[in-house]
Amino acid sequence: MGSRLQDYRERGTRDNPLRPQDHPVLEAFSELYPKAYEDGAVPAKVKELVALAVSIVRDCEDCITYHVLRLDEHEATREEILEILALVLVVGGSTTIPTLRRTAELLTEMEEKGNP
């Protein structure tokens, strides 16, 4: 098994058995999803920070990885992300600690690979 980033990227290059063209609801969702993250009254970077928080509370590893990568694209700082992790701990409680640790490990992995 490779790194978390490598594993995530490899899964993304495989054929997805759940393809948008297979069902109208899947297709509509695939069109709606990126629109929800566009700049609006709330900037896209803030939306990604919120999505990261929700993903951590939901303990969705792929979602966390996706949103951390998107936050890298939005040039979020480690400090901004750590502030969100702290908020998740306060709101979500101690049951979020294992997921928070794995998220912090992902941030470290990204930094080691040259991502901020």
For each residue, the residues with C-beta under 8 A, 3 or more apart:
1: 7
2: 6 7 10
3: 6 7 109
4: 7 8 61 65 102 105 106 109
5: 8 9 65 69 106 109 110 113
6: 2 3 9 10
7: 1 2 3 4 10 11
8: 4 5 11 12 62 65 66 69
9: 5 6 12 13
10: 2 6 7 13 14
11: 7 8 14 62
12: 8 9
13: 9 10
14: 10 11
15:
16: 19
17:
18: 22 26
19: 16 22 26
20: 23 26 27 29 30
21: 26 27
22: 18 19 26
23: 20 26 27
24: 27 28
25: 28 29
26: 18 19 20 21 22 23 29 30
27: 20 21 23 24 30 31
28: 24 25 31 32
29: 20 25 26 32 33
30: 20 26 27 33
31: 27 28 34 35
32: 28 29 35 36
33: 29 30 36 37
34: 31 37 38
35: 31 32 38
36: 32 33 47
37: 33 34 44 47 48 51 70
38: 34 35 44
39: 43 44
40:
41:
42: 46 47
43: 39 46 47
44: 37 38 39 47 48 74
45: 48 49 71 74 75 76
46: 42 43 49 50
47: 36 37 42 43 44 50 51
48: 37 44 45 51 52 67 70 71 74 76
49: 45 46 52 53 71 76 80 81 84
50: 46 47 53 54
51: 37 47 48 54 55 63 67 70
52: 48 49 55 56 64 67 68 71 81 84 103
53: 49 50 56 57 84 87 88 91
54: 50 51 57 58
55: 51 52 58 60 63 64 66 67
56: 52 53 59 64 85 88 92 96 99 100 103
57: 53 54 88 91 92 96
58: 54 55 63
59: 56 96 99
60: 55 63 64
61: 4 64 65 102
62: 8 11 65 66
63: 51 55 58 60 66 67
64: 52 55 56 60 61 67 68 99 102 103 106
65: 4 5 8 61 62 68 69 106
66: 8 55 62 63 69 70
67: 48 51 52 55 63 64 70 71
68: 52 64 65 71 72 81 103 106 107 110
69: 5 8 65 66 72 73
70: 37 48 51 66 67 73 74
71: 45 48 49 52 67 68 74 76 80 81
72: 68 69 75 76 110 115 116
73: 69 70
74: 44 45 48 70 71
75: 45 72 116
76: 45 48 49 71 72 80 81
77: 80 81 116
78: 81 82 107 111 116
79: 82 83
80: 49 71 76 77 83 84
81: 49 52 68 71 76 77 78 84 85 107
82: 78 79 85 86 104
83: 79 80 86 87
84: 49 52 53 80 81 87 88
85: 56 81 82 88 89 100 103 104
86: 82 83 89 90
87: 53 83 84 90 91
88: 53 56 57 84 85 91 92 96 100
89: 85 86 92 93 94 96 97 100
90: 86 87
91: 53 57 87 88
92: 56 57 88 89 95 96
93: 89 96
94: 89 97
95: 92
96: 56 57 59 88 89 92 93 99 100
97: 89 94 100 101
98: 101 102
99: 56 59 64 96 102 103
100: 56 85 88 89 96 97 103 104
101: 97 98 104 105
102: 4 61 64 98 99 105 106
103: 52 56 64 68 85 99 100 106 107
104: 82 85 100 101 107 108
105: 4 101 102 108 109
106: 4 5 64 65 68 102 103 109 110
107: 68 78 81 103 104 110 111
108: 104 105 111 112
109: 3 4 5 105 106 112 113
110: 5 68 72 106 107 113 115 116
111: 78 107 108 114 115 116
112: 108 109
113: 5 109 110
114: 111
115: 72 110 111
116: 72 75 77 78 110 111
